[in-house]
Amino acid sequence: MTVASQIKGTLASLKGVEATLMTISLQAEGHDKRNRFHQASLKTKTVIHELEKRVSELERQEPQYKGN
């Protein structure tokens, strides 16, 4: 498994985690709990954004990884 495919797999997993955290934040009871899950989803989104930039860099440097 290449580094690019590992990063893309991690990216897909993180997007699932972000969606789950957002769902939990909408269903949680209490403002504090909702806020904590929402903040966790925002932090996860930041990591996703950084990984997406890294994937773009990899694809630009190594065109064979594009679209895989």
N, C-alpha and C positions, 0 to 999 in steps of 0.2 A: 504494500500500500504506500503510495507516494505521500509526501508531506502535504501537497495540495489537496489530495482526496481526504486526508485526515482532518485538515482545517475545514474543508467543506462539510464533512460529517459533523464536526464539532459545532459549526455554524448552524446547521439544521437542528441539532439538539438544543442549542441555546435559544433558538426561535421558539421551540416547543416549551422550554422552561419559561420564557418571557410570557407566552400566552397563558400558561398555567398560573403564573404569579398574578397576572392581570385579572384572570377569572376569580381567583381566590380573593383578591383585593375588593372586587365588586360584591362578593358574597359574604365577606367577613363581617362579624358583628362587632361593633365598637369602632369609633373613629381612629383610635390608636392602632388597632390591628389592621384596619383598611390602609392606613397611611404607611405602615411598615411594609406591607406587601406591595403597595404601589411604588414605594421608594426602591424596593428590591427589583421590581420590574424595570424601573428607569435605569438602574445600575446595569442590569442585564442588557438593556437596549444599547447602552454605551459600549459595552464589550462587543456586542454584535456589530455595531458600526465600525469599531476598530478592526475586527476580523474581516469585515467586508472590504475595508480598504486594503488589508493585507492580501486578500484573494485577488483583488484588482492588480496589485503590484506583482504578484506571482504570475498572473495571466499575461501581464505586459512583458515581464522578463522571460517567461517560458510559455510561448504561445501554445504548445502542445497540451497544456493544462486547461485551456479555455473551454468552457462548456462541459467539463467532466465533473 
